[in-house]
């Protein structure tokens, strides 16, 4: 499949002839279509990959949150058991409680960071899409300019050829 994609690209490449003029294959609409399809395909593939990675990260975060919740419950249970014991364990219970509180305090900003990163991702994706659209428009404009240039040069060459022929 890669060879079949490379062949149309090769046929449609801009080439420099011995005269120094540029020529372009007459398959412009097919090339336009191929470039558009290729760009769209690439964009969709990247979009799917980004979405897949986003879901993986989201699942990891949820998994971690689930583990933390389970650990919190387990630690609360341990704390209750420790409170039921004699006073010598009170210091350890206090230490564990402080650790739980510290972990809870760390969880809150992490949640905010996840939300912030998700917003940044959406903004970056939108900027990416805009630039990609701009690129496609520029490629189309380039092809139009090259085609027009070739047409004008061919017209001038025909005029010069007629002038030479009329001299004989």
C-alpha positions as CSV (number, residue, x, y, z in Angstrom):
1,X,0.0,0.0,0.0
2,X,2.9,2.3,0.7
3,X,4.2,1.9,-2.8
4,X,0.8,2.8,-4.3
5,X,0.7,5.9,-2.2
6,X,4.3,6.8,-3.2
7,X,3.6,6.3,-6.9
8,X,1.0,9.1,-7.2
9,X,3.1,11.4,-5.1
10,X,6.1,10.6,-7.3
11,X,4.1,11.3,-10.5
12,X,2.8,14.6,-9.1
13,X,6.1,15.9,-7.8
14,X,7.3,19.3,-8.9
15,X,10.3,18.8,-11.2
16,X,12.9,21.1,-12.6
17,X,13.4,20.6,-16.4
18,X,16.7,21.3,-18.3
19,X,15.3,24.7,-19.3
20,X,15.0,25.6,-15.6
21,X,11.2,25.9,-15.8
22,X,8.9,24.2,-13.3
23,X,6.3,21.7,-14.5
24,X,3.5,20.0,-12.6
25,X,1.7,16.8,-13.5
26,X,-1.8,17.2,-14.8
27,X,-3.3,15.1,-12.0
28,X,-3.8,18.1,-9.7
29,X,-7.3,17.2,-8.6
30,X,-6.2,13.7,-7.8
31,X,-3.2,15.0,-5.9
32,X,-5.4,17.4,-4.1
33,X,-7.7,14.5,-3.2
34,X,-4.8,12.3,-2.2
35,X,-3.2,15.0,0.0
36,X,-6.6,15.8,1.6
37,X,-7.2,12.1,2.2
38,X,-3.7,11.6,3.5
39,X,-3.9,14.6,5.8
40,X,-7.4,13.6,7.0
41,X,-6.2,10.1,7.6
42,X,-3.1,11.2,9.5
43,X,-5.2,13.7,11.5
44,X,-7.8,11.0,12.4
45,X,-5.0,8.6,13.4
46,X,-3.4,11.1,15.6
47,X,-6.7,12.2,17.0
48,X,-7.5,8.5,17.9
49,X,-4.1,8.1,19.4
50,X,-4.5,11.2,21.5
51,X,-7.9,10.1,22.6
52,X,-6.6,6.6,23.4
53,X,-3.8,8.0,25.5
54,X,-6.1,10.4,27.2
55,X,-8.4,7.5,28.2
56,X,-5.3,5.5,29.4
57,X,-4.3,8.4,31.6
58,X,-7.8,8.9,32.9
59,X,-8.1,5.2,33.7
60,X,-4.7,5.3,35.6
61,X,-5.9,8.4,37.6
62,X,-9.2,6.6,38.4
63,X,-7.3,3.5,39.4
64,X,-5.0,5.5,41.6
65,X,-7.9,7.3,43.2
66,X,-9.6,4.0,43.8
67,X,-6.5,2.7,45.4
68,X,-6.1,5.8,47.6
69,X,-9.8,5.5,48.6
70,X,-9.3,1.8,49.5
71,X,-6.1,2.7,51.4
72,X,-7.9,5.5,53.3
73,X,-10.6,3.0,54.3
74,X,-8.0,0.5,55.4
75,X,-6.1,3.1,57.3
76,X,-9.3,4.3,59.0
77,X,-10.0,0.7,60.0
78,X,-6.4,0.4,61.3
79,X,-6.9,3.7,63.2
80,X,-10.1,2.3,64.9
81,X,-8.2,-0.8,65.9
82,X,-5.4,1.2,67.3
83,X,-7.8,3.4,69.3
84,X,-9.2,0.3,70.8
85,X,-5.7,-0.7,72.0
86,X,-4.1,0.7,75.1
87,X,-2.6,4.3,75.2
88,X,1.0,3.3,74.0
89,X,-0.3,3.1,70.4
90,X,-1.9,6.6,70.5
91,X,1.3,8.2,69.0
92,X,1.4,5.9,66.1
93,X,-2.3,6.5,65.4
94,X,-1.7,10.2,65.4
95,X,1.2,9.8,62.9
96,X,-1.0,7.7,60.6
97,X,-3.8,10.3,60.8
98,X,-1.4,13.0,59.9
99,X,-0.2,11.0,56.9
100,X,-3.7,10.4,55.7
101,X,-4.4,14.1,56.0
102,X,-1.3,14.9,54.1
103,X,-2.2,12.5,51.4
104,X,-5.7,14.0,51.2
105,X,-4.2,17.5,50.9
106,X,-1.9,16.3,48.1
107,X,-4.9,14.6,46.2
108,X,-6.9,17.9,45.9
109,X,-4.2,19.8,43.9
110,X,-3.6,16.7,41.8
111,X,-7.3,16.6,40.8
112,X,-7.1,20.3,39.9
113,X,-3.9,19.7,37.9
114,X,-5.7,16.9,35.9
115,X,-8.5,19.3,35.1
116,X,-6.1,22.0,34.1
117,X,-4.1,19.6,31.9
118,X,-7.3,18.5,30.2
119,X,-8.2,22.1,29.4
120,X,-4.7,22.7,28.1
121,X,-4.9,19.5,26.0
122,X,-8.2,20.7,24.4
123,X,-6.7,24.1,23.7
124,X,-3.6,22.6,22.1
125,X,-5.7,20.2,20.0
126,X,-7.8,23.1,18.8
127,X,-4.6,25.0,17.9
128,X,-3.2,21.9,16.1
129,X,-6.4,21.5,14.1
130,X,-6.3,25.2,13.0
131,X,-2.7,25.0,11.9
132,X,-3.4,21.8,10.1
133,X,-6.3,23.4,8.3
134,X,-4.1,26.4,7.4
135,X,-1.5,24.0,6.0
136,X,-4.0,22.3,3.7
137,X,-5.1,25.7,2.5
138,X,-1.5,26.7,1.8
139,X,-0.8,23.5,-0.1
140,X,-3.9,24.1,-2.2
141,X,-2.9,27.7,-2.9
142,X,0.6,26.5,-3.8
143,X,-0.8,24.0,-6.3
144,X,-3.0,26.7,-7.8
145,X,0.0,29.1,-8.2
146,X,2.2,26.4,-9.8
147,X,-0.5,25.4,-12.2
148,X,-1.2,29.1,-13.2
149,X,2.5,29.7,-13.6
150,X,2.9,26.7,-15.9
151,X,-0.2,27.7,-17.9
152,X,1.2,31.2,-18.4
153,X,4.6,30.0,-19.4
154,X,3.2,27.5,-21.9
155,X,1.1,30.3,-23.4
156,X,4.2,32.5,-23.7
157,X,6.2,29.7,-25.2
158,X,3.4,29.1,-27.8
159,X,3.5,32.8,-28.7
160,X,7.2,32.8,-29.1
161,X,7.0,29.6,-31.2
162,X,4.4,31.3,-33.4
163,X,6.6,34.4,-33.7
164,X,9.5,32.2,-34.8
165,X,7.4,30.3,-37.2
166,X,6.1,33.5,-38.8
167,X,9.7,34.6,-39.4
168,X,10.2,31.7,-41.9
